[in-house]
Amino acid sequence: MVSVAGGQRGLHYVETEMPDLVIIGSPLAGMDILNFIGEIRAFSTVPLIILSSEQTDSEKAAVLEAGADAIVTKPVGPLEIAAWVKVVLRSALRDELCEEDVIAIDDKLSVNFTTHEVFVSGKSVRMTPIEYRLLTCLIRNAGRMVSHRSLLEKVWGVEYADDDNLVKPHICRLRRKLGDDSANPHLIRNERGYGYRFIPQPTYPRKFLDYTPSLSKMAHPALLH
């Protein structure tokens, strides 16, 4: 289990590392728990367990309505936490079996957000982890300009926020793999001096950027506090 302190750092970790499950030890440093859940639900359906002190029924209802999968009242022992993990993963797995894995972005590009595979005209295109995160970051913000700094923070990490030489060469390689002509782009447009914009604006299902949890072997849960 990976432990991450602070709301913003927690959001960045969930976006970039895509843990199989998130346990939130509320309150989060620097962010309201309801806002935090809303931010995560804007891009992911990763299972969320909230560890909370005594709350009223209305407060618990607000947390669940915001998108949490379970609220566990503290103090709580490891056996109860393990049981809740199995419950929410089992529920998430049932949801996964009812959804399509491959999402068509446009008439040529499709992405399997479960296996992290990218297809162009039906053929699999090999992506590095950075290229895949860069593509999904742009897709997630389709139609909006994403600044160089935002891409650096979301794809490489906040420590790379001032490195102006990273984004352009990776965008060039990504365009080549996707068959996107920089002179007449149909996927990624350069907003000179500001950043990049993903041109297609598909309608995403709730599963967008999700990943299939495993009940038998969970790769890396995250504890956010």
C-alpha positions in Angstrom: 0.0 0.0 0.0 1.2 3.5 -0.9 0.5 6.3 1.5 0.1 9.8 0.1 -0.3 13.0 2.2 -2.4 16.0 1.0 -5.3 16.4 -1.3 -3.5 17.7 -4.4 -0.7 15.1 -4.1 -3.4 12.5 -3.7 -5.2 13.6 -6.8 -2.0 13.6 -8.8 -1.2 10.1 -7.6 -4.6 8.7 -8.6 -4.3 10.3 -12.0 -0.8 9.2 -12.8 -0.4 5.8 -11.0 -4.0 4.6 -11.3 -4.2 2.5 -8.1 -6.6 -0.4 -7.9 -8.4 1.1 -4.9 -8.2 4.3 -2.9 -8.7 4.5 0.9 -9.2 8.1 2.1 -8.4 8.8 5.7 -10.4 12.0 6.1 -10.0 14.9 6.7 -7.6 15.4 3.8 -4.9 18.1 4.2 -5.7 21.1 2.1 -8.9 19.9 0.5 -12.6 19.3 1.5 -13.4 15.6 1.2 -16.5 16.2 -0.9 -14.6 18.3 -3.4 -11.8 15.7 -3.5 -14.2 12.9 -4.3 -15.8 15.0 -7.0 -12.4 15.7 -8.5 -11.6 12.0 -8.7 -15.0 11.1 -10.1 -14.4 13.6 -12.9 -11.9 11.2 -14.5 -12.0 7.8 -12.7 -14.3 5.2 -11.2 -11.6 3.8 -9.0 -13.2 2.3 -5.8 -13.1 4.7 -2.9 -13.3 3.8 0.8 -13.6 6.7 3.3 -12.3 6.2 6.8 -14.2 8.7 8.9 -14.8 9.7 12.5 -18.4 9.9 13.8 -20.7 11.6 11.3 -24.4 12.3 11.0 -26.6 10.4 8.6 -26.8 13.4 6.3 -23.0 13.8 6.3 -22.6 10.1 5.4 -25.2 10.4 2.7 -23.4 13.4 1.2 -20.2 11.5 1.0 -21.9 8.5 -0.7 -23.8 10.7 -3.1 -20.5 12.5 -4.0 -19.2 9.1 -5.3 -17.7 7.2 -2.4 -18.2 3.4 -2.4 -18.1 2.9 1.3 -17.8 4.8 4.6 -16.0 3.0 7.5 -16.2 4.6 10.9 -12.9 4.9 12.9 -11.5 3.3 14.9 -11.4 0.3 12.6 -9.2 -2.8 12.6 -7.3 -4.4 9.7 -9.7 -7.3 9.4 -12.7 -5.0 8.9 -10.8 -2.9 6.4 -9.8 -6.0 4.4 -13.4 -7.1 4.4 -14.6 -3.7 3.0 -11.8 -3.9 0.3 -13.2 -7.2 -0.9 -16.7 -5.9 -0.9 -16.0 -2.8 -3.0 -13.7 -4.6 -5.4 -16.3 -7.3 -5.9 -18.8 -4.6 -6.7 -16.4 -2.9 -9.1 -15.6 -6.1 -10.8 -19.3 -6.8 -11.5 -19.6 -3.3 -13.0 -16.6 -4.0 -15.2 -18.1 -7.1 -16.7 -21.0 -5.1 -18.0 -19.0 -2.5 -19.8 -17.2 -2.3 -23.1 -13.4 -2.1 -22.7 -12.5 -0.4 -26.0 -13.7 3.2 -26.5 -13.7 4.7 -29.9 -12.2 8.2 -29.8 -12.8 9.0 -33.4 -13.2 6.9 -36.6 -9.6 5.7 -36.5 -8.4 6.0 -32.9 -9.6 3.8 -30.1 -8.3 3.1 -26.6 -8.7 0.3 -24.2 -8.5 2.0 -20.8 -8.5 -1.3 -19.0 -5.4 -2.8 -20.7 -3.9 0.6 -21.7 -3.8 -0.4 -25.3 -4.1 2.1 -28.2 -5.4 1.2 -31.6 -5.2 3.1 -34.9 -7.4 1.8 -37.7 -7.8 -1.4 -35.8 -4.1 -2.1 -35.3 -2.4 -2.0 -31.9 0.1 0.8 -31.5 2.9 0.3 -28.9 3.0 3.2 -26.4 5.5 4.0 -23.7 4.0 4.7 -20.2 4.7 8.4 -20.7 3.1 8.5 -24.2 0.0 6.7 -22.9 -0.4 9.1 -19.9 0.2 12.1 -22.3 -2.5 10.8 -24.7 -5.1 10.0 -21.9 -4.4 13.4 -20.3 -5.2 15.1 -23.6 -8.3 12.9 -24.3 -9.6 13.6 -20.8 -9.5 17.3 -21.5 -10.8 17.0 -25.1 -11.7 20.3 -26.6 -9.8 22.3 -24.0 -6.3 23.8 -24.2 -4.0 22.0 -21.8 -0.9 24.1 -20.8 2.6 22.8 -21.0 2.9 23.2 -17.2 -0.3 21.2 -16.6 0.9 18.4 -18.9 4.3 18.3 -17.1 2.7 18.1 -13.7 0.1 15.5 -14.7 2.2 13.3 -16.9 5.7 13.6 -15.4 5.1 15.0 -11.9 5.1 18.4 -10.2 8.9 18.3 -9.9 9.1 18.6 -13.7 6.7 21.6 -13.9 9.4 23.9 -15.1 11.1 21.6 -17.6 10.1 23.2 -20.9 12.0 20.6 -23.1 10.1 17.5 -22.2 6.6 17.9 -23.8 7.4 18.8 -27.4 9.5 15.7 -28.4 7.0 13.4 -26.7 4.1 15.1 -28.6 6.0 14.6 -31.8 6.6 10.9 -31.2 2.9 10.5 -30.1 1.7 12.2 -33.3 3.8 9.9 -35.5 2.4 6.8 -33.8 -1.1 8.1 -34.2 -0.7 9.2 -37.8 -1.4 12.8 -36.9 0.1 15.4 -39.3 1.4 18.4 -37.3 0.8 20.6 -40.4 -2.8 19.6 -40.6 -3.7 17.9 -37.3 -6.9 16.0 -36.7 -6.1 14.8 -33.2 -3.6 17.1 -31.4 -3.4 20.8 -32.1 -0.5 23.0 -31.0 -1.7 26.2 -29.2 1.6 28.0 -29.8 3.1 29.4 -26.7 0.4 27.9 -24.4 0.1 24.1 -24.8 -2.0 21.5 -26.8 -5.6 20.8 -27.5 -7.1 17.4 -28.3 -9.5 18.0 -31.2 -12.0 15.1 -31.2 -14.7 15.4 -28.4 -16.2 12.0 -28.0 -18.8 11.2 -25.3 -17.2 9.0 -22.7 -19.0 6.4 -20.6 -18.6 6.3 -16.8 -15.8 3.8 -17.2 -13.5 6.4 -18.7 -9.9 5.8 -17.6 -10.9 3.0 -15.3 -9.1 -0.2 -14.8 -10.2 -3.7 -13.9 -9.6 -4.5 -10.2 -8.6 -8.0 -9.2 -10.0 -9.8 -6.2 -7.2 -12.3 -6.1 -4.2 -9.9 -6.4 -4.5 -6.1 -5.9 -1.5 -4.4 -7.5 -1.3 -1.3 -5.4 -4.0 0.3 -3.2 -3.4 3.9 -2.1 -4.0 5.5 1.3 -4.7 9.2 1.0 -4.6 11.4 4.1 
